[in-house]
Protein backbone atom coordinates (compact mmCIF):
# COMPACT_ATOMS: atom_id res chain seq x y z
CA UNK A 1 0.00 0.00 0.00
CA UNK A 2 2.83 2.39 0.83
CA UNK A 3 4.41 1.69 -2.55
CA UNK A 4 1.23 2.77 -4.29
CA UNK A 5 1.09 5.95 -2.21
CA UNK A 6 4.72 6.75 -2.98
CA UNK A 7 4.22 6.01 -6.68
CA UNK A 8 1.23 8.36 -6.79
CA UNK A 9 3.28 11.09 -5.11
CA UNK A 10 6.22 10.73 -7.50
CA UNK A 11 3.98 10.54 -10.54
CA UNK A 12 2.39 13.86 -9.53
CA UNK A 13 5.85 15.42 -9.47
CA UNK A 14 6.73 13.91 -12.86
CA UNK A 15 3.43 15.12 -14.29
CA UNK A 16 4.05 18.66 -13.13
CA UNK A 17 7.59 18.55 -14.55
CA UNK A 18 6.93 17.09 -17.98
CA UNK A 19 3.24 17.36 -18.89
CA UNK A 20 1.82 20.57 -17.42
CA UNK A 21 2.68 23.97 -18.84
CA UNK A 22 5.07 26.08 -16.75
CA UNK A 23 3.60 28.75 -14.48
CA UNK A 24 6.09 31.34 -15.79
CA UNK A 25 7.64 31.47 -19.23
CA UNK A 26 10.72 33.56 -18.40
CA UNK A 27 14.14 32.09 -17.75
CA UNK A 28 15.30 31.37 -14.24
CA UNK A 29 17.92 33.81 -12.98
CA UNK A 30 20.90 32.20 -11.27
CA UNK A 31 23.46 33.99 -9.12
CA UNK A 32 26.97 34.01 -10.61
CA UNK A 33 28.42 32.12 -7.63
CA UNK A 34 25.83 29.37 -8.02
CA UNK A 35 26.43 29.16 -11.77
CA UNK A 36 30.18 28.87 -11.17
CA UNK A 37 29.71 26.10 -8.61
CA UNK A 38 27.43 24.16 -10.97
CA UNK A 39 29.93 24.48 -13.82
CA UNK A 40 32.78 23.32 -11.58
CA UNK A 41 30.77 20.31 -10.39
CA UNK A 42 29.86 19.35 -13.95
CA UNK A 43 33.49 19.65 -15.04
CA UNK A 44 34.57 17.52 -12.08
CA UNK A 45 32.04 14.82 -12.94
CA UNK A 46 33.09 14.77 -16.59
CA UNK A 47 36.80 14.66 -15.74
CA UNK A 48 36.33 11.89 -13.18
CA UNK A 49 34.14 9.98 -15.62
CA UNK A 50 36.71 10.15 -18.41
CA UNK A 51 39.94 9.92 -16.37
CA UNK A 52 39.17 8.16 -13.07
CA UNK A 53 42.54 6.40 -12.76
CA UNK A 54 44.37 9.22 -10.97
CA UNK A 55 41.70 9.58 -8.29
CA UNK A 56 41.34 5.82 -7.83
CA UNK A 57 45.09 5.35 -7.51
CA UNK A 58 45.31 8.20 -4.97
CA UNK A 59 42.49 6.64 -2.94
CA UNK A 60 44.25 3.27 -3.03
CA UNK A 61 47.51 4.82 -1.82
CA UNK A 62 45.72 6.55 1.05
CA UNK A 63 43.76 3.43 2.01
CA UNK A 64 46.69 0.99 1.72
CA UNK A 65 47.96 1.49 5.31
CA UNK A 66 44.50 0.67 6.65
CA UNK A 67 44.66 -2.86 5.31
PDB file of N, CA, C, O and CB in Angstrom:
ATOM      1  N   UNK A   1       0.842  -1.193   0.000  1.00  0.00           N
ATOM      2  CA  UNK A   1       0.000   0.000   0.000  1.00  0.00           C
ATOM      3  C   UNK A   1       0.882   1.250   0.000  1.00  0.00           C
ATOM      4  O   UNK A   1       0.592   2.219  -0.701  1.00  0.00           O
ATOM      5  CB  UNK A   1      -0.955   0.002   1.226  1.00  0.00           C
ATOM      6  N   UNK A   2       1.950   1.224   0.782  1.00  0.00           N
ATOM      7  CA  UNK A   2       2.828   2.386   0.827  1.00  0.00           C
ATOM      8  C   UNK A   2       3.534   2.616  -0.509  1.00  0.00           C
ATOM      9  O   UNK A   2       3.829   3.756  -0.869  1.00  0.00           O
ATOM     10  CB  UNK A   2       3.856   2.218   1.935  1.00  0.00           C
ATOM     11  N   UNK A   3       3.799   1.557  -1.227  1.00  0.00           N
ATOM     12  CA  UNK A   3       4.412   1.693  -2.547  1.00  0.00           C
ATOM     13  C   UNK A   3       3.476   2.411  -3.505  1.00  0.00           C
ATOM     14  O   UNK A   3       3.918   3.242  -4.299  1.00  0.00           O
ATOM     15  CB  UNK A   3       4.790   0.321  -3.109  1.00  0.00           C
ATOM     16  N   UNK A   4       2.210   2.105  -3.440  1.00  0.00           N
ATOM     17  CA  UNK A   4       1.230   2.774  -4.294  1.00  0.00           C
ATOM     18  C   UNK A   4       1.125   4.247  -3.924  1.00  0.00           C
ATOM     19  O   UNK A   4       1.029   5.101  -4.805  1.00  0.00           O
ATOM     20  CB  UNK A   4      -0.146   2.094  -4.178  1.00  0.00           C
ATOM     21  N   UNK A   5       1.143   4.549  -2.645  1.00  0.00           N
ATOM     22  CA  UNK A   5       1.090   5.948  -2.208  1.00  0.00           C
ATOM     23  C   UNK A   5       2.327   6.702  -2.685  1.00  0.00           C
ATOM     24  O   UNK A   5       2.213   7.821  -3.186  1.00  0.00           O
ATOM     25  CB  UNK A   5       0.973   6.035  -0.670  1.00  0.00           C
ATOM     26  N   UNK A   6       3.495   6.107  -2.539  1.00  0.00           N
ATOM     27  CA  UNK A   6       4.722   6.751  -2.981  1.00  0.00           C
ATOM     28  C   UNK A   6       4.737   6.915  -4.493  1.00  0.00           C
ATOM     29  O   UNK A   6       5.169   7.953  -4.995  1.00  0.00           O
ATOM     30  CB  UNK A   6       5.936   5.952  -2.526  1.00  0.00           C
ATOM     31  N   UNK A   7       4.279   5.916  -5.223  1.00  0.00           N
ATOM     32  CA  UNK A   7       4.224   6.012  -6.683  1.00  0.00           C
ATOM     33  C   UNK A   7       3.296   7.136  -7.116  1.00  0.00           C
ATOM     34  O   UNK A   7       3.621   7.886  -8.036  1.00  0.00           O
ATOM     35  CB  UNK A   7       3.762   4.682  -7.295  1.00  0.00           C
ATOM     36  N   UNK A   8       2.159   7.260  -6.474  1.00  0.00           N
ATOM     37  CA  UNK A   8       1.235   8.358  -6.785  1.00  0.00           C
ATOM     38  C   UNK A   8       1.904   9.705  -6.544  1.00  0.00           C
ATOM     39  O   UNK A   8       1.779  10.617  -7.362  1.00  0.00           O
ATOM     40  CB  UNK A   8      -0.051   8.244  -5.939  1.00  0.00           C
ATOM     41  N   UNK A   9       2.607   9.834  -5.434  1.00  0.00           N
ATOM     42  CA  UNK A   9       3.283  11.088  -5.105  1.00  0.00           C
ATOM     43  C   UNK A   9       4.334  11.426  -6.157  1.00  0.00           C
ATOM     44  O   UNK A   9       4.391  12.563  -6.626  1.00  0.00           O
ATOM     45  CB  UNK A   9       3.933  11.002  -3.714  1.00  0.00           C
ATOM     46  N   UNK A  10       5.159  10.466  -6.532  1.00  0.00           N
ATOM     47  CA  UNK A  10       6.217  10.729  -7.500  1.00  0.00           C
ATOM     48  C   UNK A  10       5.667  10.953  -8.900  1.00  0.00           C
ATOM     49  O   UNK A  10       6.239  11.723  -9.671  1.00  0.00           O
ATOM     50  CB  UNK A  10       7.204   9.584  -7.515  1.00  0.00           C
ATOM     51  N   UNK A  11       4.582  10.301  -9.234  1.00  0.00           N
ATOM     52  CA  UNK A  11       3.978  10.544 -10.541  1.00  0.00           C
ATOM     53  C   UNK A  11       3.376  11.941 -10.623  1.00  0.00           C
ATOM     54  O   UNK A  11       3.368  12.540 -11.699  1.00  0.00           O
ATOM     55  CB  UNK A  11       2.909   9.498 -10.832  1.00  0.00           C
ATOM     56  N   UNK A  12       2.875  12.468  -9.522  1.00  0.00           N
ATOM     57  CA  UNK A  12       2.393  13.855  -9.528  1.00  0.00           C
ATOM     58  C   UNK A  12       3.534  14.824  -9.811  1.00  0.00           C
ATOM     59  O   UNK A  12       3.361  15.791 -10.553  1.00  0.00           O
ATOM     60  CB  UNK A  12       1.726  14.203  -8.184  1.00  0.00           C
ATOM     61  N   UNK A  13       4.685  14.570  -9.228  1.00  0.00           N
ATOM     62  CA  UNK A  13       5.849  15.424  -9.472  1.00  0.00           C
ATOM     63  C   UNK A  13       6.279  15.314 -10.928  1.00  0.00           C
ATOM     64  O   UNK A  13       6.558  16.330 -11.564  1.00  0.00           O
ATOM     65  CB  UNK A  13       7.017  15.042  -8.536  1.00  0.00           C
ATOM     66  N   UNK A  14       6.338  14.098 -11.465  1.00  0.00           N
ATOM     67  CA  UNK A  14       6.732  13.913 -12.861  1.00  0.00           C
ATOM     68  C   UNK A  14       5.729  14.565 -13.802  1.00  0.00           C
ATOM     69  O   UNK A  14       6.112  15.135 -14.824  1.00  0.00           O
ATOM     70  CB  UNK A  14       6.867  12.423 -13.186  1.00  0.00           C
ATOM     71  N   UNK A  15       4.464  14.485 -13.464  1.00  0.00           N
ATOM     72  CA  UNK A  15       3.430  15.122 -14.289  1.00  0.00           C
ATOM     73  C   UNK A  15       3.609  16.628 -14.315  1.00  0.00           C
ATOM     74  O   UNK A  15       3.506  17.249 -15.373  1.00  0.00           O
ATOM     75  CB  UNK A  15       2.031  14.771 -13.768  1.00  0.00           C
ATOM     76  N   UNK A  16       3.876  17.218 -13.158  1.00  0.00           N
ATOM     77  CA  UNK A  16       4.054  18.665 -13.128  1.00  0.00           C
ATOM     78  C   UNK A  16       5.337  19.096 -13.825  1.00  0.00           C
ATOM     79  O   UNK A  16       5.422  20.224 -14.310  1.00  0.00           O
ATOM     80  CB  UNK A  16       4.057  19.159 -11.696  1.00  0.00           C
ATOM     81  N   UNK A  17       6.338  18.219 -13.884  1.00  0.00           N
ATOM     82  CA  UNK A  17       7.592  18.553 -14.545  1.00  0.00           C
ATOM     83  C   UNK A  17       7.497  18.428 -16.061  1.00  0.00           C
ATOM     84  O   UNK A  17       8.018  19.285 -16.776  1.00  0.00           O
ATOM     85  CB  UNK A  17       8.698  17.666 -14.029  1.00  0.00           C
ATOM     86  N   UNK A  18       6.854  17.397 -16.563  1.00  0.00           N
ATOM     87  CA  UNK A  18       6.928  17.088 -17.984  1.00  0.00           C
ATOM     88  C   UNK A  18       5.647  17.330 -18.766  1.00  0.00           C
ATOM     89  O   UNK A  18       5.720  17.548 -19.976  1.00  0.00           O
ATOM     90  CB  UNK A  18       7.322  15.686 -18.147  1.00  0.00           C
ATOM     91  N   UNK A  19       4.499  17.303 -18.149  1.00  0.00           N
ATOM     92  CA  UNK A  19       3.244  17.364 -18.895  1.00  0.00           C
ATOM     93  C   UNK A  19       2.588  18.739 -18.795  1.00  0.00           C
ATOM     94  O   UNK A  19       2.154  19.290 -19.806  1.00  0.00           O
ATOM     95  CB  UNK A  19       2.286  16.298 -18.391  1.00  0.00           C
ATOM     96  N   UNK A  20       2.513  19.292 -17.597  1.00  0.00           N
ATOM     97  CA  UNK A  20       1.824  20.574 -17.417  1.00  0.00           C
ATOM     98  C   UNK A  20       2.668  21.726 -17.937  1.00  0.00           C
ATOM     99  O   UNK A  20       3.898  21.669 -17.942  1.00  0.00           O
ATOM    100  CB  UNK A  20       1.486  20.799 -15.942  1.00  0.00           C
ATOM    101  N   UNK A  21       1.986  22.765 -18.371  1.00  0.00           N
ATOM    102  CA  UNK A  21       2.679  23.965 -18.845  1.00  0.00           C
ATOM    103  C   UNK A  21       3.301  24.695 -17.658  1.00  0.00           C
ATOM    104  O   UNK A  21       2.755  24.651 -16.556  1.00  0.00           O
ATOM    105  CB  UNK A  21       1.704  24.904 -19.614  1.00  0.00           C
ATOM    106  N   UNK A  22       4.438  25.367 -17.864  1.00  0.00           N
ATOM    107  CA  UNK A  22       5.067  26.084 -16.750  1.00  0.00           C
ATOM    108  C   UNK A  22       4.223  27.272 -16.305  1.00  0.00           C
ATOM    109  O   UNK A  22       3.478  27.855 -17.092  1.00  0.00           O
ATOM    110  CB  UNK A  22       6.466  26.560 -17.147  1.00  0.00           C
ATOM    111  N   UNK A  23       4.356  27.619 -15.024  1.00  0.00           N
ATOM    112  CA  UNK A  23       3.601  28.746 -14.478  1.00  0.00           C
ATOM    113  C   UNK A  23       4.138  30.068 -15.029  1.00  0.00           C
ATOM    114  O   UNK A  23       3.371  31.002 -15.265  1.00  0.00           O
ATOM    115  CB  UNK A  23       3.663  28.743 -12.936  1.00  0.00           C
ATOM    116  N   UNK A  24       5.451  30.145 -15.232  1.00  0.00           N
ATOM    117  CA  UNK A  24       6.086  31.342 -15.786  1.00  0.00           C
ATOM    118  C   UNK A  24       6.905  30.944 -17.001  1.00  0.00           C
ATOM    119  O   UNK A  24       7.506  29.870 -17.025  1.00  0.00           O
ATOM    120  CB  UNK A  24       6.981  32.052 -14.726  1.00  0.00           C
ATOM    121  N   UNK A  25       6.930  31.797 -17.998  1.00  0.00           N
ATOM    122  CA  UNK A  25       7.643  31.470 -19.227  1.00  0.00           C
ATOM    123  C   UNK A  25       9.058  32.040 -19.263  1.00  0.00           C
ATOM    124  O   UNK A  25       9.851  31.652 -20.122  1.00  0.00           O
ATOM    125  CB  UNK A  25       6.868  31.975 -20.410  1.00  0.00           C
ATOM    126  N   UNK A  26       9.389  32.949 -18.351  1.00  0.00           N
ATOM    127  CA  UNK A  26      10.718  33.560 -18.404  1.00  0.00           C
ATOM    128  C   UNK A  26      11.782  32.608 -17.855  1.00  0.00           C
ATOM    129  O   UNK A  26      11.486  31.642 -17.152  1.00  0.00           O
ATOM    130  CB  UNK A  26      10.733  34.881 -17.615  1.00  0.00           C
ATOM    131  N   UNK A  27      13.014  32.917 -18.201  1.00  0.00           N
ATOM    132  CA  UNK A  27      14.135  32.092 -17.754  1.00  0.00           C
ATOM    133  C   UNK A  27      14.400  32.294 -16.269  1.00  0.00           C
ATOM    134  O   UNK A  27      14.084  33.342 -15.706  1.00  0.00           O
ATOM    135  CB  UNK A  27      15.396  32.415 -18.564  1.00  0.00           C
ATOM    136  N   UNK A  28      14.972  31.299 -15.657  1.00  0.00           N
ATOM    137  CA  UNK A  28      15.297  31.365 -14.240  1.00  0.00           C
ATOM    138  C   UNK A  28      16.641  32.075 -14.086  1.00  0.00           C
ATOM    139  O   UNK A  28      17.622  31.700 -14.726  1.00  0.00           O
ATOM    140  CB  UNK A  28      15.334  29.939 -13.602  1.00  0.00           C
ATOM    141  N   UNK A  29      16.681  33.083 -13.249  1.00  0.00           N
ATOM    142  CA  UNK A  29      17.925  33.813 -12.982  1.00  0.00           C
ATOM    143  C   UNK A  29      18.729  33.050 -11.931  1.00  0.00           C
ATOM    144  O   UNK A  29      18.191  32.606 -10.917  1.00  0.00           O
ATOM    145  CB  UNK A  29      17.631  35.276 -12.503  1.00  0.00           C
ATOM    146  N   UNK A  30      20.020  32.910 -12.196  1.00  0.00           N
ATOM    147  CA  UNK A  30      20.896  32.196 -11.274  1.00  0.00           C
ATOM    148  C   UNK A  30      22.030  33.138 -10.887  1.00  0.00           C
ATOM    149  O   UNK A  30      22.591  33.831 -11.736  1.00  0.00           O
ATOM    150  CB  UNK A  30      21.447  30.869 -11.912  1.00  0.00           C
ATOM    151  N   UNK A  31      22.359  33.157  -9.609  1.00  0.00           N
ATOM    152  CA  UNK A  31      23.456  33.990  -9.125  1.00  0.00           C
ATOM    153  C   UNK A  31      24.768  33.503  -9.738  1.00  0.00           C
ATOM    154  O   UNK A  31      24.931  32.306  -9.975  1.00  0.00           O
ATOM    155  CB  UNK A  31      23.530  33.965  -7.570  1.00  0.00           C
ATOM    156  N   UNK A  32      25.700  34.415  -9.995  1.00  0.00           N
ATOM    157  CA  UNK A  32      26.973  34.009 -10.606  1.00  0.00           C
ATOM    158  C   UNK A  32      27.744  32.976  -9.785  1.00  0.00           C
ATOM    159  O   UNK A  32      28.365  32.077 -10.353  1.00  0.00           O
ATOM    160  CB  UNK A  32      27.842  35.221 -10.813  1.00  0.00           C
ATOM    161  N   UNK A  33      27.712  33.091  -8.474  1.00  0.00           N
ATOM    162  CA  UNK A  33      28.422  32.120  -7.635  1.00  0.00           C
ATOM    163  C   UNK A  33      27.807  30.725  -7.774  1.00  0.00           C
ATOM    164  O   UNK A  33      28.529  29.728  -7.816  1.00  0.00           O
ATOM    165  CB  UNK A  33      28.396  32.565  -6.157  1.00  0.00           C
ATOM    166  N   UNK A  34      26.499  30.654  -7.844  1.00  0.00           N
ATOM    167  CA  UNK A  34      25.830  29.367  -8.024  1.00  0.00           C
ATOM    168  C   UNK A  34      26.131  28.784  -9.403  1.00  0.00           C
ATOM    169  O   UNK A  34      26.377  27.584  -9.533  1.00  0.00           O
ATOM    170  CB  UNK A  34      24.315  29.519  -7.833  1.00  0.00           C
ATOM    171  N   UNK A  35      26.112  29.624 -10.420  1.00  0.00           N
ATOM    172  CA  UNK A  35      26.429  29.156 -11.771  1.00  0.00           C
ATOM    173  C   UNK A  35      27.864  28.630 -11.832  1.00  0.00           C
ATOM    174  O   UNK A  35      28.119  27.602 -12.459  1.00  0.00           O
ATOM    175  CB  UNK A  35      26.230  30.292 -12.799  1.00  0.00           C
ATOM    176  N   UNK A  36      28.787  29.318 -11.195  1.00  0.00           N
ATOM    177  CA  UNK A  36      30.176  28.874 -11.170  1.00  0.00           C
ATOM    178  C   UNK A  36      30.311  27.531 -10.460  1.00  0.00           C
ATOM    179  O   UNK A  36      31.036  26.653 -10.926  1.00  0.00           O
ATOM    180  CB  UNK A  36      31.056  29.922 -10.488  1.00  0.00           C
ATOM    181  N   UNK A  37      29.623  27.369  -9.343  1.00  0.00           N
ATOM    182  CA  UNK A  37      29.715  26.103  -8.615  1.00  0.00           C
ATOM    183  C   UNK A  37      29.102  24.956  -9.416  1.00  0.00           C
ATOM    184  O   UNK A  37      29.618  23.839  -9.374  1.00  0.00           O
ATOM    185  CB  UNK A  37      29.020  26.222  -7.254  1.00  0.00           C
ATOM    186  N   UNK A  38      28.027  25.205 -10.135  1.00  0.00           N
ATOM    187  CA  UNK A  38      27.425  24.155 -10.969  1.00  0.00           C
ATOM    188  C   UNK A  38      28.369  23.774 -12.103  1.00  0.00           C
ATOM    189  O   UNK A  38      28.537  22.591 -12.399  1.00  0.00           O
ATOM    190  CB  UNK A  38      26.066  24.621 -11.541  1.00  0.00           C
ATOM    191  N   UNK A  39      28.981  24.762 -12.733  1.00  0.00           N
ATOM    192  CA  UNK A  39      29.926  24.480 -13.824  1.00  0.00           C
ATOM    193  C   UNK A  39      31.122  23.684 -13.300  1.00  0.00           C
ATOM    194  O   UNK A  39      31.563  22.739 -13.954  1.00  0.00           O
ATOM    195  CB  UNK A  39      30.408  25.798 -14.486  1.00  0.00           C
ATOM    196  N   UNK A  40      31.650  24.049 -12.140  1.00  0.00           N
ATOM    197  CA  UNK A  40      32.779  23.316 -11.575  1.00  0.00           C
ATOM    198  C   UNK A  40      32.402  21.877 -11.237  1.00  0.00           C
ATOM    199  O   UNK A  40      33.192  20.960 -11.464  1.00  0.00           O
ATOM    200  CB  UNK A  40      33.296  24.026 -10.328  1.00  0.00           C
ATOM    201  N   UNK A  41      31.216  21.674 -10.704  1.00  0.00           N
ATOM    202  CA  UNK A  41      30.766  20.314 -10.386  1.00  0.00           C
ATOM    203  C   UNK A  41      30.594  19.480 -11.650  1.00  0.00           C
ATOM    204  O   UNK A  41      30.966  18.307 -11.677  1.00  0.00           O
ATOM    205  CB  UNK A  41      29.447  20.356  -9.604  1.00  0.00           C
ATOM    206  N   UNK A  42      30.033  20.080 -12.695  1.00  0.00           N
ATOM    207  CA  UNK A  42      29.860  19.347 -13.951  1.00  0.00           C
ATOM    208  C   UNK A  42      31.219  18.998 -14.547  1.00  0.00           C
ATOM    209  O   UNK A  42      31.415  17.878 -15.019  1.00  0.00           O
ATOM    210  CB  UNK A  42      29.027  20.173 -14.958  1.00  0.00           C
ATOM    211  N   UNK A  43      32.151  19.934 -14.530  1.00  0.00           N
ATOM    212  CA  UNK A  43      33.488  19.648 -15.039  1.00  0.00           C
ATOM    213  C   UNK A  43      34.162  18.538 -14.233  1.00  0.00           C
ATOM    214  O   UNK A  43      34.816  17.665 -14.804  1.00  0.00           O
ATOM    215  CB  UNK A  43      34.345  20.914 -15.011  1.00  0.00           C
ATOM    216  N   UNK A  44      34.004  18.571 -12.913  1.00  0.00           N
ATOM    217  CA  UNK A  44      34.573  17.516 -12.078  1.00  0.00           C
ATOM    218  C   UNK A  44      33.990  16.159 -12.394  1.00  0.00           C
ATOM    219  O   UNK A  44      34.719  15.168 -12.443  1.00  0.00           O
ATOM    220  CB  UNK A  44      34.358  17.829 -10.625  1.00  0.00           C
ATOM    221  N   UNK A  45      32.690  16.097 -12.607  1.00  0.00           N
ATOM    222  CA  UNK A  45      32.041  14.824 -12.937  1.00  0.00           C
ATOM    223  C   UNK A  45      32.523  14.308 -14.286  1.00  0.00           C
ATOM    224  O   UNK A  45      32.794  13.116 -14.433  1.00  0.00           O
ATOM    225  CB  UNK A  45      30.511  14.982 -12.947  1.00  0.00           C
ATOM    226  N   UNK A  46      32.632  15.193 -15.269  1.00  0.00           N
ATOM    227  CA  UNK A  46      33.089  14.771 -16.594  1.00  0.00           C
ATOM    228  C   UNK A  46      34.536  14.299 -16.526  1.00  0.00           C
ATOM    229  O   UNK A  46      34.877  13.264 -17.099  1.00  0.00           O
ATOM    230  CB  UNK A  46      32.948  15.922 -17.613  1.00  0.00           C
ATOM    231  N   UNK A  47      35.390  15.047 -15.831  1.00  0.00           N
ATOM    232  CA  UNK A  47      36.802  14.658 -15.744  1.00  0.00           C
ATOM    233  C   UNK A  47      36.945  13.331 -15.009  1.00  0.00           C
ATOM    234  O   UNK A  47      37.704  12.468 -15.449  1.00  0.00           O
ATOM    235  CB  UNK A  47      37.627  15.752 -15.034  1.00  0.00           C
ATOM    236  N   UNK A  48      36.242  13.151 -13.912  1.00  0.00           N
ATOM    237  CA  UNK A  48      36.329  11.889 -13.176  1.00  0.00           C
ATOM    238  C   UNK A  48      35.700  10.740 -13.947  1.00  0.00           C
ATOM    239  O   UNK A  48      36.091   9.588 -13.763  1.00  0.00           O
ATOM    240  CB  UNK A  48      35.659  12.023 -11.820  1.00  0.00           C
ATOM    241  N   UNK A  49      34.737  11.032 -14.804  1.00  0.00           N
ATOM    242  CA  UNK A  49      34.138   9.980 -15.621  1.00  0.00           C
ATOM    243  C   UNK A  49      35.048   9.539 -16.746  1.00  0.00           C
ATOM    244  O   UNK A  49      35.050   8.367 -17.123  1.00  0.00           O
ATOM    245  CB  UNK A  49      32.827  10.448 -16.189  1.00  0.00           C
ATOM    246  N   UNK A  50      35.827  10.472 -17.291  1.00  0.00           N
ATOM    247  CA  UNK A  50      36.708  10.148 -18.411  1.00  0.00           C
ATOM    248  C   UNK A  50      38.067   9.648 -17.928  1.00  0.00           C
ATOM    249  O   UNK A  50      38.615   8.701 -18.493  1.00  0.00           O
ATOM    250  CB  UNK A  50      36.891  11.369 -19.309  1.00  0.00           C
ATOM    251  N   UNK A  51      38.612  10.272 -16.892  1.00  0.00           N
ATOM    252  CA  UNK A  51      39.942   9.918 -16.375  1.00  0.00           C
ATOM    253  C   UNK A  51      39.881   9.589 -14.881  1.00  0.00           C
ATOM    254  O   UNK A  51      40.380  10.369 -14.070  1.00  0.00           O
ATOM    255  CB  UNK A  51      40.940  11.071 -16.622  1.00  0.00           C
ATOM    256  N   UNK A  52      39.288   8.466 -14.498  1.00  0.00           N
ATOM    257  CA  UNK A  52      39.165   8.162 -13.068  1.00  0.00           C
ATOM    258  C   UNK A  52      40.427   7.561 -12.449  1.00  0.00           C
ATOM    259  O   UNK A  52      40.518   7.459 -11.226  1.00  0.00           O
ATOM    260  CB  UNK A  52      38.023   7.219 -12.857  1.00  0.00           C
ATOM    261  N   UNK A  53      41.393   7.166 -13.264  1.00  0.00           N
ATOM    262  CA  UNK A  53      42.536   6.403 -12.758  1.00  0.00           C
ATOM    263  C   UNK A  53      43.331   7.174 -11.714  1.00  0.00           C
ATOM    264  O   UNK A  53      43.738   6.592 -10.709  1.00  0.00           O
ATOM    265  CB  UNK A  53      43.447   6.014 -13.901  1.00  0.00           C
ATOM    266  N   UNK A  54      43.562   8.462 -11.922  1.00  0.00           N
ATOM    267  CA  UNK A  54      44.366   9.225 -10.968  1.00  0.00           C
ATOM    268  C   UNK A  54      43.700   9.296  -9.596  1.00  0.00           C
ATOM    269  O   UNK A  54      44.373   9.171  -8.572  1.00  0.00           O
ATOM    270  CB  UNK A  54      44.613  10.634 -11.498  1.00  0.00           C
ATOM    271  N   UNK A  55      42.408   9.491  -9.570  1.00  0.00           N
ATOM    272  CA  UNK A  55      41.704   9.578  -8.285  1.00  0.00           C
ATOM    273  C   UNK A  55      41.640   8.208  -7.616  1.00  0.00           C
ATOM    274  O   UNK A  55      41.807   8.102  -6.400  1.00  0.00           O
ATOM    275  CB  UNK A  55      40.279  10.140  -8.482  1.00  0.00           C
ATOM    276  N   UNK A  56      41.404   7.176  -8.393  1.00  0.00           N
ATOM    277  CA  UNK A  56      41.336   5.824  -7.832  1.00  0.00           C
ATOM    278  C   UNK A  56      42.692   5.413  -7.262  1.00  0.00           C
ATOM    279  O   UNK A  56      42.766   4.841  -6.174  1.00  0.00           O
ATOM    280  CB  UNK A  56      40.879   4.814  -8.906  1.00  0.00           C
ATOM    281  N   UNK A  57      43.750   5.701  -7.992  1.00  0.00           N
ATOM    282  CA  UNK A  57      45.087   5.353  -7.506  1.00  0.00           C
ATOM    283  C   UNK A  57      45.441   6.139  -6.241  1.00  0.00           C
ATOM    284  O   UNK A  57      46.057   5.590  -5.328  1.00  0.00           O
ATOM    285  CB  UNK A  57      46.134   5.614  -8.600  1.00  0.00           C
ATOM    286  N   UNK A  58      45.060   7.414  -6.178  1.00  0.00           N
ATOM    287  CA  UNK A  58      45.310   8.202  -4.972  1.00  0.00           C
ATOM    288  C   UNK A  58      44.530   7.633  -3.791  1.00  0.00           C
ATOM    289  O   UNK A  58      45.056   7.564  -2.680  1.00  0.00           O
ATOM    290  CB  UNK A  58      44.933   9.677  -5.201  1.00  0.00           C
ATOM    291  N   UNK A  59      43.294   7.231  -4.017  1.00  0.00           N
ATOM    292  CA  UNK A  59      42.493   6.638  -2.942  1.00  0.00           C
ATOM    293  C   UNK A  59      43.096   5.318  -2.478  1.00  0.00           C
ATOM    294  O   UNK A  59      43.097   5.019  -1.284  1.00  0.00           O
ATOM    295  CB  UNK A  59      41.045   6.420  -3.408  1.00  0.00           C
ATOM    296  N   UNK A  60      43.605   4.534  -3.413  1.00  0.00           N
ATOM    297  CA  UNK A  60      44.248   3.267  -3.029  1.00  0.00           C
ATOM    298  C   UNK A  60      45.516   3.506  -2.220  1.00  0.00           C
ATOM    299  O   UNK A  60      45.778   2.779  -1.261  1.00  0.00           O
ATOM    300  CB  UNK A  60      44.579   2.437  -4.273  1.00  0.00           C
ATOM    301  N   UNK A  61      46.313   4.520  -2.591  1.00  0.00           N
ATOM    302  CA  UNK A  61      47.511   4.824  -1.822  1.00  0.00           C
ATOM    303  C   UNK A  61      47.165   5.281  -0.409  1.00  0.00           C
ATOM    304  O   UNK A  61      47.850   4.919   0.548  1.00  0.00           O
ATOM    305  CB  UNK A  61      48.334   5.893  -2.530  1.00  0.00           C
ATOM    306  N   UNK A  62      46.121   6.064  -0.278  1.00  0.00           N
ATOM    307  CA  UNK A  62      45.722   6.553   1.050  1.00  0.00           C
ATOM    308  C   UNK A  62      45.157   5.420   1.890  1.00  0.00           C
ATOM    309  O   UNK A  62      45.392   5.369   3.097  1.00  0.00           O
ATOM    310  CB  UNK A  62      44.684   7.686   0.927  1.00  0.00           C
ATOM    311  N   UNK A  63      44.410   4.504   1.263  1.00  0.00           N
ATOM    312  CA  UNK A  63      43.756   3.427   2.010  1.00  0.00           C
ATOM    313  C   UNK A  63      44.673   2.250   2.259  1.00  0.00           C
ATOM    314  O   UNK A  63      44.346   1.402   3.089  1.00  0.00           O
ATOM    315  CB  UNK A  63      42.531   2.957   1.276  1.00  0.00           C
ATOM    316  N   UNK A  64      45.814   2.155   1.576  1.00  0.00           N
ATOM    317  CA  UNK A  64      46.691   0.992   1.718  1.00  0.00           C
ATOM    318  C   UNK A  64      47.166   0.760   3.150  1.00  0.00           C
ATOM    319  O   UNK A  64      47.195  -0.397   3.570  1.00  0.00           O
ATOM    320  CB  UNK A  64      47.884   1.149   0.822  1.00  0.00           C
ATOM    321  N   UNK A  65      47.539   1.774   3.928  1.00  0.00           N
ATOM    322  CA  UNK A  65      47.964   1.494   5.311  1.00  0.00           C
ATOM    323  C   UNK A  65      46.846   0.964   6.210  1.00  0.00           C
ATOM    324  O   UNK A  65      47.130   0.385   7.258  1.00  0.00           O
ATOM    325  CB  UNK A  65      48.529   2.745   5.925  1.00  0.00           C
ATOM    326  N   UNK A  66      45.607   1.146   5.831  1.00  0.00           N
ATOM    327  CA  UNK A  66      44.500   0.673   6.649  1.00  0.00           C
ATOM    328  C   UNK A  66      44.325  -0.830   6.565  1.00  0.00           C
ATOM    329  O   UNK A  66      43.731  -1.441   7.454  1.00  0.00           O
ATOM    330  CB  UNK A  66      43.227   1.356   6.237  1.00  0.00           C
ATOM    331  N   UNK A  67      44.835  -1.428   5.505  1.00  0.00           N
ATOM    332  CA  UNK A  67      44.661  -2.858   5.311  1.00  0.00           C
ATOM    333  C   UNK A  67      45.943  -3.553   5.559  1.00  0.00           C
ATOM    334  O   UNK A  67      46.013  -4.777   5.448  1.00  0.00           O
ATOM    335  CB  UNK A  67      44.153  -3.175   3.928  1.00  0.00           C
TER     336      UNK A  67
END
